[in-house]
Amino acid sequence: MQAWRIDVQITIQEMSAVPQEFDAQVRDLYERSFHPAELRSYDDMLASLGTDDVLRTRLIMAWQGDRVLGLSLFKYHAQPGFGYLWYLCVGQDTRGLGIGGKLYNATLDDLKRISEENGSGLKCMMFEVERMDAESHPEYGDPIKRMRFYDRMGARMITGYDYRQPPIPPHDEVLLQLMVHPLNMPEESYTADELAALVRDFVQHCQGETAGPTVDLKLCQWSA
Protein backbone atom coordinates (compact mmCIF):
# COMPACT_ATOMS: atom_id res chain seq x y z
CA MET A 1 0.00 0.00 0.00
CA GLN A 2 1.48 3.34 -1.02
CA ALA A 3 2.05 5.92 1.74
CA TRP A 4 1.38 9.55 1.02
CA ARG A 5 3.04 12.36 2.89
CA ILE A 6 0.84 15.38 3.52
CA ASP A 7 2.75 18.57 4.38
CA VAL A 8 0.75 20.85 6.66
CA GLN A 9 1.66 24.50 6.29
CA ILE A 10 3.80 26.01 9.03
CA THR A 11 2.36 29.26 10.38
CA ILE A 12 4.55 31.91 12.01
CA GLN A 13 2.58 34.82 13.40
CA GLU A 14 2.55 37.41 16.17
CA MET A 15 -0.17 36.67 18.71
CA SER A 16 -1.76 39.00 21.24
CA ALA A 17 -2.50 36.01 23.48
CA VAL A 18 -1.80 32.28 23.58
CA PRO A 19 -4.72 30.44 21.94
CA GLN A 20 -6.46 28.20 24.45
CA GLU A 21 -5.93 25.09 22.34
CA PHE A 22 -2.16 25.68 22.41
CA ASP A 23 -1.80 26.79 26.04
CA ALA A 24 -0.60 23.47 27.47
CA GLN A 25 1.97 23.00 24.68
CA VAL A 26 3.23 26.57 24.95
CA ARG A 27 3.61 26.30 28.73
CA ASP A 28 5.46 22.99 28.42
CA LEU A 29 7.83 24.28 25.73
CA TYR A 30 8.46 27.54 27.60
CA GLU A 31 9.18 25.86 30.95
CA ARG A 32 11.29 23.01 29.53
CA SER A 33 13.53 25.17 27.35
CA PHE A 34 15.32 27.26 30.00
CA HIS A 35 16.96 26.81 33.37
CA PRO A 36 14.49 27.79 36.12
CA ALA A 37 16.88 30.46 37.42
CA GLU A 38 16.65 32.24 34.03
CA LEU A 39 12.90 31.89 33.57
CA ARG A 40 10.16 34.31 34.51
CA SER A 41 6.94 32.58 35.46
CA TYR A 42 4.64 31.50 32.66
CA ASP A 43 1.67 33.28 34.24
CA ASP A 44 3.64 36.53 34.50
CA MET A 45 4.58 36.18 30.84
CA LEU A 46 0.94 35.70 29.84
CA ALA A 47 -0.11 38.72 31.89
CA SER A 48 2.31 40.95 29.98
CA LEU A 49 0.81 40.10 26.57
CA GLY A 50 -1.99 41.77 24.70
CA THR A 51 -1.95 45.34 25.97
CA ASP A 52 -1.78 48.45 23.78
CA ASP A 53 1.47 49.60 25.38
CA VAL A 54 4.33 49.79 22.86
CA LEU A 55 6.58 48.35 25.61
CA ARG A 56 4.41 45.26 26.10
CA THR A 57 5.80 41.77 25.72
CA ARG A 58 5.18 40.38 22.24
CA LEU A 59 4.81 36.76 21.20
CA ILE A 60 5.53 35.16 17.83
CA MET A 61 4.43 31.55 17.55
CA ALA A 62 5.31 28.88 15.02
CA TRP A 63 2.90 25.99 14.65
CA GLN A 64 1.95 23.28 12.22
CA GLY A 65 -1.56 21.94 12.40
CA ASP A 66 -2.22 21.36 16.10
CA ARG A 67 1.49 21.22 17.09
CA VAL A 68 3.47 24.13 18.52
CA LEU A 69 6.97 24.28 17.00
CA GLY A 70 8.56 27.31 18.61
CA LEU A 71 8.19 30.68 20.32
CA SER A 72 9.80 34.09 20.36
CA LEU A 73 9.10 36.51 23.21
CA PHE A 74 10.47 40.03 22.87
CA LYS A 75 10.00 43.72 23.66
CA TYR A 76 10.64 46.97 21.86
CA HIS A 77 12.16 49.76 23.96
CA ALA A 78 11.43 53.03 22.21
CA GLN A 79 13.88 54.81 24.46
CA PRO A 80 16.75 54.20 23.80
CA GLY A 81 15.56 52.40 20.64
CA PHE A 82 16.38 48.70 20.70
CA GLY A 83 14.73 45.31 20.83
CA TYR A 84 15.09 42.87 23.71
CA LEU A 85 14.78 39.23 22.66
CA TRP A 86 13.43 37.85 25.91
CA TYR A 87 13.20 34.13 25.03
CA LEU A 88 13.46 32.12 21.82
CA CYS A 89 12.88 28.38 21.85
CA VAL A 90 11.94 25.52 19.56
CA GLY A 91 10.83 22.00 20.39
CA GLN A 92 13.49 19.32 20.69
CA ASP A 93 12.04 17.39 17.76
CA THR A 94 12.11 20.47 15.50
CA ARG A 95 15.66 21.68 16.14
CA GLY A 96 17.76 21.83 13.02
CA LEU A 97 14.77 22.33 10.72
CA GLY A 98 15.10 26.11 10.36
CA ILE A 99 12.24 27.06 12.69
CA GLY A 100 14.55 28.98 15.03
CA GLY A 101 15.95 31.03 12.16
CA LYS A 102 12.48 31.86 10.89
CA LEU A 103 11.38 32.97 14.36
CA TYR A 104 14.54 35.06 14.78
CA ASN A 105 14.06 36.82 11.43
CA ALA A 106 10.34 37.33 12.11
CA THR A 107 11.28 38.98 15.41
CA LEU A 108 13.71 41.35 13.67
CA ASP A 109 11.09 42.19 11.03
CA ASP A 110 8.49 42.91 13.71
CA LEU A 111 10.89 45.12 15.66
CA LYS A 112 11.68 47.11 12.50
CA ARG A 113 7.97 47.55 11.78
CA ILE A 114 7.21 48.64 15.36
CA SER A 115 10.11 51.11 15.41
CA GLU A 116 8.96 52.66 12.12
CA GLU A 117 5.40 53.00 13.38
CA ASN A 118 6.65 54.52 16.62
CA GLY A 119 9.23 56.76 14.95
CA SER A 120 11.91 56.01 17.51
CA GLY A 121 14.43 54.09 15.43
CA LEU A 122 16.05 50.73 16.05
CA LYS A 123 19.73 50.51 16.95
CA CYS A 124 19.97 46.79 17.60
CA MET A 125 18.45 43.73 19.21
CA MET A 126 20.01 42.52 22.46
CA PHE A 127 19.61 39.34 24.47
CA GLU A 128 21.19 37.03 27.03
CA VAL A 129 22.65 33.58 26.50
CA GLU A 130 24.48 31.04 28.64
CA ARG A 131 28.20 31.56 28.96
CA MET A 132 30.58 29.57 26.78
CA ASP A 133 31.71 27.45 29.75
CA ALA A 134 28.14 26.38 30.62
CA GLU A 135 27.44 22.66 30.34
CA SER A 136 25.18 21.19 27.70
CA HIS A 137 21.80 20.01 28.99
CA PRO A 138 19.50 17.37 27.44
CA GLU A 139 16.48 19.71 27.62
CA TYR A 140 17.89 23.26 27.72
CA GLY A 141 20.27 22.51 24.85
CA ASP A 142 23.94 23.09 24.06
CA PRO A 143 25.12 26.67 24.73
CA ILE A 144 27.88 26.38 22.14
CA LYS A 145 25.42 25.36 19.42
CA ARG A 146 23.13 28.16 20.52
CA MET A 147 25.90 30.76 20.23
CA ARG A 148 26.84 29.44 16.79
CA PHE A 149 23.20 29.73 15.73
CA TYR A 150 22.95 33.35 16.86
CA ASP A 151 26.28 34.14 15.25
CA ARG A 152 25.03 32.78 11.90
CA MET A 153 21.96 34.98 12.27
CA GLY A 154 24.18 38.08 12.62
CA ALA A 155 24.43 38.56 16.41
CA ARG A 156 27.76 39.08 18.18
CA MET A 157 28.98 38.46 21.70
CA ILE A 158 29.85 41.45 23.84
CA THR A 159 33.11 40.67 25.61
CA GLY A 160 34.79 42.51 28.45
CA TYR A 161 31.78 42.66 30.78
CA ASP A 162 30.50 40.09 33.30
CA TYR A 163 26.76 40.44 32.92
CA ARG A 164 24.59 39.16 35.74
CA GLN A 165 20.89 38.61 35.22
CA PRO A 166 19.00 40.06 38.21
CA PRO A 167 17.57 37.37 40.49
CA ILE A 168 14.19 35.87 39.62
CA PRO A 169 12.80 34.70 42.99
CA PRO A 170 13.39 32.25 44.53
CA HIS A 171 16.64 32.01 42.56
CA ASP A 172 19.84 34.03 42.81
CA GLU A 173 21.32 36.16 40.04
CA VAL A 174 22.80 34.29 37.08
CA LEU A 175 26.07 34.97 35.29
CA LEU A 176 25.24 35.13 31.58
CA GLN A 177 26.62 36.49 28.30
CA LEU A 178 25.18 39.44 26.40
CA MET A 179 24.80 39.37 22.64
CA VAL A 180 23.81 42.13 20.24
CA HIS A 181 22.51 42.11 16.68
CA PRO A 182 23.61 45.48 15.20
CA LEU A 183 21.05 47.12 12.92
CA ASN A 184 21.87 50.80 12.49
CA MET A 185 25.56 50.53 11.60
CA PRO A 186 28.19 47.89 10.76
CA GLU A 187 29.52 45.94 13.73
CA GLU A 188 33.09 47.10 13.05
CA SER A 189 31.96 50.70 13.54
CA TYR A 190 31.07 50.26 17.21
CA THR A 191 33.55 51.80 19.61
CA ALA A 192 34.11 50.53 23.14
CA ASP A 193 32.29 53.58 24.50
CA GLU A 194 29.28 52.98 22.24
CA LEU A 195 29.09 49.35 23.33
CA ALA A 196 29.34 50.37 26.98
CA ALA A 197 26.46 52.81 26.41
CA LEU A 198 24.36 50.03 24.84
CA VAL A 199 24.96 47.76 27.83
CA ARG A 200 24.16 50.55 30.29
CA ASP A 201 20.90 51.23 28.43
CA PHE A 202 20.10 47.51 28.44
CA VAL A 203 20.58 47.00 32.17
CA GLN A 204 18.67 50.20 32.92
CA HIS A 205 15.68 49.83 30.61
CA CYS A 206 15.37 46.04 30.49
CA GLN A 207 16.49 45.04 33.98
CA GLY A 208 15.86 48.16 36.04
CA GLU A 209 19.49 48.33 37.14
CA THR A 210 21.62 51.46 37.28
CA ALA A 211 25.06 49.87 37.10
CA GLY A 212 26.91 49.41 33.84
CA PRO A 213 30.31 48.64 32.39
CA THR A 214 33.21 50.98 32.91
CA VAL A 215 35.73 48.80 31.09
CA ASP A 216 36.54 48.47 27.40
CA LEU A 217 34.11 46.29 25.48
CA LYS A 218 34.22 44.77 22.03
CA LEU A 219 32.14 42.64 19.70
CA CYS A 220 33.39 39.14 19.08
CA GLN A 221 32.39 36.91 16.19
CA TRP A 222 32.07 33.26 17.13
CA SER A 223 34.92 31.37 15.49
CA ALA A 224 35.17 28.07 17.36
SVG drawing of the C-alpha trace seen along z (x, -y; Angstrom):
<svg xmlns="http://www.w3.org/2000/svg" viewBox="-9 -59 48 61">
<polyline fill="none" stroke="black" stroke-width="0.4" points="0.0,0.0 1.5,-3.3 2.0,-5.9 1.4,-9.5 3.0,-12.4 0.8,-15.4 2.7,-18.6 0.8,-20.8 1.7,-24.5 3.8,-26.0 2.4,-29.3 4.6,-31.9 2.6,-34.8 2.5,-37.4 -0.2,-36.7 -1.8,-39.0 -2.5,-36.0 -1.8,-32.3 -4.7,-30.4 -6.5,-28.2 -5.9,-25.1 -2.2,-25.7 -1.8,-26.8 -0.6,-23.5 2.0,-23.0 3.2,-26.6 3.6,-26.3 5.5,-23.0 7.8,-24.3 8.5,-27.5 9.2,-25.9 11.3,-23.0 13.5,-25.2 15.3,-27.3 17.0,-26.8 14.5,-27.8 16.9,-30.5 16.7,-32.2 12.9,-31.9 10.2,-34.3 6.9,-32.6 4.6,-31.5 1.7,-33.3 3.6,-36.5 4.6,-36.2 0.9,-35.7 -0.1,-38.7 2.3,-40.9 0.8,-40.1 -2.0,-41.8 -2.0,-45.3 -1.8,-48.4 1.5,-49.6 4.3,-49.8 6.6,-48.4 4.4,-45.3 5.8,-41.8 5.2,-40.4 4.8,-36.8 5.5,-35.2 4.4,-31.5 5.3,-28.9 2.9,-26.0 1.9,-23.3 -1.6,-21.9 -2.2,-21.4 1.5,-21.2 3.5,-24.1 7.0,-24.3 8.6,-27.3 8.2,-30.7 9.8,-34.1 9.1,-36.5 10.5,-40.0 10.0,-43.7 10.6,-47.0 12.2,-49.8 11.4,-53.0 13.9,-54.8 16.7,-54.2 15.6,-52.4 16.4,-48.7 14.7,-45.3 15.1,-42.9 14.8,-39.2 13.4,-37.8 13.2,-34.1 13.5,-32.1 12.9,-28.4 11.9,-25.5 10.8,-22.0 13.5,-19.3 12.0,-17.4 12.1,-20.5 15.7,-21.7 17.8,-21.8 14.8,-22.3 15.1,-26.1 12.2,-27.1 14.6,-29.0 15.9,-31.0 12.5,-31.9 11.4,-33.0 14.5,-35.1 14.1,-36.8 10.3,-37.3 11.3,-39.0 13.7,-41.3 11.1,-42.2 8.5,-42.9 10.9,-45.1 11.7,-47.1 8.0,-47.5 7.2,-48.6 10.1,-51.1 9.0,-52.7 5.4,-53.0 6.7,-54.5 9.2,-56.8 11.9,-56.0 14.4,-54.1 16.1,-50.7 19.7,-50.5 20.0,-46.8 18.4,-43.7 20.0,-42.5 19.6,-39.3 21.2,-37.0 22.7,-33.6 24.5,-31.0 28.2,-31.6 30.6,-29.6 31.7,-27.4 28.1,-26.4 27.4,-22.7 25.2,-21.2 21.8,-20.0 19.5,-17.4 16.5,-19.7 17.9,-23.3 20.3,-22.5 23.9,-23.1 25.1,-26.7 27.9,-26.4 25.4,-25.4 23.1,-28.2 25.9,-30.8 26.8,-29.4 23.2,-29.7 22.9,-33.4 26.3,-34.1 25.0,-32.8 22.0,-35.0 24.2,-38.1 24.4,-38.6 27.8,-39.1 29.0,-38.5 29.9,-41.5 33.1,-40.7 34.8,-42.5 31.8,-42.7 30.5,-40.1 26.8,-40.4 24.6,-39.2 20.9,-38.6 19.0,-40.1 17.6,-37.4 14.2,-35.9 12.8,-34.7 13.4,-32.3 16.6,-32.0 19.8,-34.0 21.3,-36.2 22.8,-34.3 26.1,-35.0 25.2,-35.1 26.6,-36.5 25.2,-39.4 24.8,-39.4 23.8,-42.1 22.5,-42.1 23.6,-45.5 21.1,-47.1 21.9,-50.8 25.6,-50.5 28.2,-47.9 29.5,-45.9 33.1,-47.1 32.0,-50.7 31.1,-50.3 33.6,-51.8 34.1,-50.5 32.3,-53.6 29.3,-53.0 29.1,-49.3 29.3,-50.4 26.5,-52.8 24.4,-50.0 25.0,-47.8 24.2,-50.6 20.9,-51.2 20.1,-47.5 20.6,-47.0 18.7,-50.2 15.7,-49.8 15.4,-46.0 16.5,-45.0 15.9,-48.2 19.5,-48.3 21.6,-51.5 25.1,-49.9 26.9,-49.4 30.3,-48.6 33.2,-51.0 35.7,-48.8 36.5,-48.5 34.1,-46.3 34.2,-44.8 32.1,-42.6 33.4,-39.1 32.4,-36.9 32.1,-33.3 34.9,-31.4 35.2,-28.1"/>
</svg>
